Amino acid sequence: MTSQLTPTPETLLEMYGIVARILKNDEHSHRVIKSGRIAAPYYSPRGQEIIPAAISVNLTARDYICTIYRGTHDMIAKGVPLKELWAEVAGRITGTSKGKGGPMHITHPATGCMITTGVVGSSMPIANGLAWASQLNGDGRGTIANFRALGPRPDMKLRF
Ligand SMILES: Cc1ncc(C[n+]2csc(CCOP(=O)(O)OP(=O)(O)O)c2C)c(N)n1
């Protein structure tokens, strides 16, 4: 019997697509930074791809996420355009924050990505404020705060 909580094949396919996009972007990040074309800090989300994929298929662009420096996967899953994301990492004017935020401060309100923070745990009070505002406005928006303490698995042999 299919439970109400079982994702449909369409949802599973959507999640698979998001995971593949995150993985490809991670591989590309390793290549670009290693080649020296861009000098930027990069925190690989390898091994955590399914978490934002499963969350984001239940959200719309109106819903908010607040994430942390190891959050590229959260941004991609939420729909931040890759071109703008990369432009921000490269410090370009076409970036999500006109190149002034950099990789640790990606913000893209159009897709609900409200903050990326380097301060451990600080996504929670910010998310709390957004959720409270939604409650006061009665706009039905959901808010997700990512603050996990996982890091990549030690057996993944990441280069950085
Ligand atoms: C409030 C605060 N204290 C200390 C730091 C310094 N710091 C940067 S990364 C980090 C480790 C965080 O570990 P974890 O949450 O497991 O994240 P990950 O290993 O995935 O990077 C610390 C303590 C910080 N950024 N913010």
PDBQT file of the ligand as one rigid body, heavy atoms in Angstrom, charges set to zero:
ROOT
HETATM    1  C1  LIG A 201      29.730  31.467  16.060  1.00  0.00    +0.000 C 
HETATM    2  C2  LIG A 201      30.958  30.894  15.369  1.00  0.00    +0.000 A 
HETATM    3  N1  LIG A 201      31.906  30.314  16.124  1.00  0.00    +0.000 NA
HETATM    4  C3  LIG A 201      33.005  29.781  15.532  1.00  0.00    +0.000 A 
HETATM    5  C4  LIG A 201      33.143  29.844  14.177  1.00  0.00    +0.000 A 
HETATM    6  C5  LIG A 201      34.385  29.279  13.519  1.00  0.00    +0.000 C 
HETATM    7  N2  LIG A 201      34.034  28.097  12.739  1.00  0.00    +0.000 N 
HETATM    8  C6  LIG A 201      33.985  28.132  11.399  1.00  0.00    +0.000 A 
HETATM    9  S1  LIG A 201      33.597  26.664  10.730  1.00  0.00    +0.000 SA
HETATM   10  C7  LIG A 201      33.459  25.950  12.244  1.00  0.00    +0.000 A 
HETATM   11  C8  LIG A 201      33.146  24.491  12.361  1.00  0.00    +0.000 C 
HETATM   12  C9  LIG A 201      31.692  24.221  12.110  1.00  0.00    +0.000 C 
HETATM   13  O1  LIG A 201      31.504  22.840  12.130  1.00  0.00    +0.000 OA
HETATM   14  P1  LIG A 201      30.245  22.198  11.481  1.00  0.00    +0.000 P 
HETATM   15  O2  LIG A 201      29.001  22.895  11.937  1.00  0.00    +0.000 OA
HETATM   16  O3  LIG A 201      30.364  20.741  11.733  1.00  0.00    +0.000 OA
HETATM   17  O4  LIG A 201      30.379  22.545   9.948  1.00  0.00    +0.000 OA
HETATM   18  P2  LIG A 201      31.288  21.892   8.821  1.00  0.00    +0.000 P 
HETATM   19  O5  LIG A 201      32.227  20.905   9.441  1.00  0.00    +0.000 OA
HETATM   20  O6  LIG A 201      30.308  21.255   7.867  1.00  0.00    +0.000 OA
HETATM   21  O7  LIG A 201      32.005  23.030   8.156  1.00  0.00    +0.000 OA
HETATM   22  C10 LIG A 201      33.744  26.851  13.260  1.00  0.00    +0.000 A 
HETATM   23  C11 LIG A 201      33.730  26.524  14.703  1.00  0.00    +0.000 C 
HETATM   24  C12 LIG A 201      32.131  30.472  13.413  1.00  0.00    +0.000 A 
HETATM   25  N3  LIG A 201      32.201  30.564  12.088  1.00  0.00    +0.000 N 
HETATM   26  N4  LIG A 201      31.036  30.979  14.034  1.00  0.00    +0.000 NA
ENDROOT
TORSDOF 0
